[in-house]
Amino acid sequence: MSMANAVASVARAVCTLIGAAVRHISQRRRRRRQRPLRCCPICHADAIVAEERSSVDELQVQVALQCGQCGTWRRQLTTHAELGRHDRERERDRRAIGACVARLDVERTLSDVNFFVHALRGDLVGAEDFLARTQRPR
């Protein structure tokens, strides 16, 4: 491979990486513009800890939001429709988190049961270990 081919190959690879980075950044910016209530303008996280609302008129609502990542408070004027969409997204996220917690709890319980069965079968623990805890000292 000649030096010119090697340089061209490296240049193509660098251009590919830069293009991918630019696409990623523009996708993140697009998502932030589409979901202004969810995205923190400081750290760009989409976690909200606290929220306060006050109705401005029949079309608009003033919302105060606290970022769950950096703790920054911000006030934003939005419509009732956008706020409803935000509420539905938040509830969907809460359900997804709840389902994940339930799944992890079941996995942990199964792991504990399997460990206990293995300990019983391997004679690591037995009924006398439990009797000692339930009987009163004499």
C-alpha positions in Angstrom: 0.0 0.0 0.0 1.4 3.3 -1.0 1.6 6.3 1.3 -1.1 8.2 -0.7 -3.5 5.2 -0.3 -2.8 5.0 3.4 -3.4 8.7 3.9 -6.6 8.5 1.9 -7.8 5.5 3.9 -7.1 7.4 7.2 -8.9 10.5 5.9 -12.0 8.5 4.9 -12.0 6.8 8.4 -11.7 10.2 10.1 -14.5 11.7 7.9 -16.7 8.7 8.8 -16.1 9.2 12.5 -16.7 12.9 12.3 -19.9 12.4 10.3 -21.2 9.9 12.8 -20.5 12.3 15.7 -22.2 15.2 13.9 -25.3 13.0 13.2 -25.4 11.9 16.9 -25.2 15.5 18.1 -27.8 16.7 15.7 -30.2 13.8 16.8 -29.7 14.8 20.4 -30.5 18.5 19.6 -33.5 17.5 17.6 -34.8 15.4 20.5 -34.2 18.3 22.9 -36.2 20.6 20.7 -39.0 18.1 20.4 -39.2 17.5 24.2 -38.4 20.9 25.8 -40.1 20.0 29.1 -38.1 16.9 29.6 -34.6 18.1 28.6 -32.5 20.2 31.0 -30.9 23.2 29.2 -27.8 22.9 31.5 -26.8 19.2 31.6 -29.2 17.9 28.9 -30.5 15.1 31.1 -34.2 14.1 30.7 -34.9 13.4 34.4 -37.3 15.6 36.3 -37.5 15.5 40.1 -40.1 18.2 40.9 -42.7 20.1 39.0 -44.9 23.0 39.8 -47.7 24.3 37.6 -49.7 27.5 37.4 -52.3 28.3 34.7 -51.7 31.5 32.8 -54.8 31.4 30.7 -57.0 28.9 29.0 -54.2 28.1 26.4 -51.0 28.4 28.4 -49.5 27.0 31.6 -46.4 28.2 33.5 -44.3 25.2 34.6 -41.4 25.2 37.0 -39.2 22.1 36.6 -36.3 20.8 38.6 -33.7 18.7 36.8 -33.1 15.3 38.4 -29.4 15.2 37.3 -28.0 18.7 38.2 -30.9 20.1 40.4 -31.4 23.2 38.3 -34.8 24.8 38.4 -36.3 26.4 35.3 -39.5 28.0 34.3 -41.2 27.4 31.0 -44.3 28.5 29.3 -46.2 25.7 27.5 -49.6 24.7 26.2 -52.0 22.4 28.0 -51.7 19.9 25.1 -47.9 19.8 25.5 -48.2 19.4 29.2 -50.7 16.5 28.7 -48.2 14.9 26.3 -45.5 15.4 28.9 -47.7 13.8 31.6 -48.4 10.8 29.4 -44.6 10.3 28.7 -43.8 10.6 32.4 -46.5 8.0 33.3 -45.2 5.7 30.6 -41.7 6.0 32.0 -42.9 5.3 35.5 -44.7 2.2 34.4 -41.5 1.0 32.6 -39.4 1.6 35.7 -42.0 -0.2 37.9 -42.0 -3.2 35.5 -38.2 -3.2 35.6 -38.1 -3.1 39.4 -40.7 -5.9 39.6 -38.7 -8.0 37.1 -35.5 -7.4 39.1 -37.3 -8.3 42.3 -38.5 -11.6 40.9 -35.0 -12.4 39.6 -33.5 -11.6 43.0 -36.1 -13.8 44.8 -35.4 -16.7 42.4 -31.7 -16.3 43.0 -32.2 -16.3 46.8 -34.5 -19.4 46.5 -32.0 -21.2 44.3 -29.1 -20.4 46.7 -31.2 -21.7 49.7 -32.1 -24.9 47.9 -28.4 -25.4 47.0 -27.4 -24.8 50.6 -30.0 -27.3 51.8 -28.9 -29.9 49.3 -25.3 -29.4 50.1 -25.9 -29.8 53.8 -24.6 -26.3 54.4 -27.7 -25.6 56.4 -30.4 -27.9 57.9 -33.5 -27.9 59.9 -31.5 -27.7 63.2 -30.1 -24.3 62.1 -33.7 -22.9 62.1 -34.8 -24.7 65.2 -32.0 -23.0 67.2 -33.5 -19.6 66.2 -37.1 -20.5 67.1 -36.5 -22.1 70.5 -36.2 -20.1 73.7 -33.0 -20.4 75.6 -33.3 -22.5 78.8 
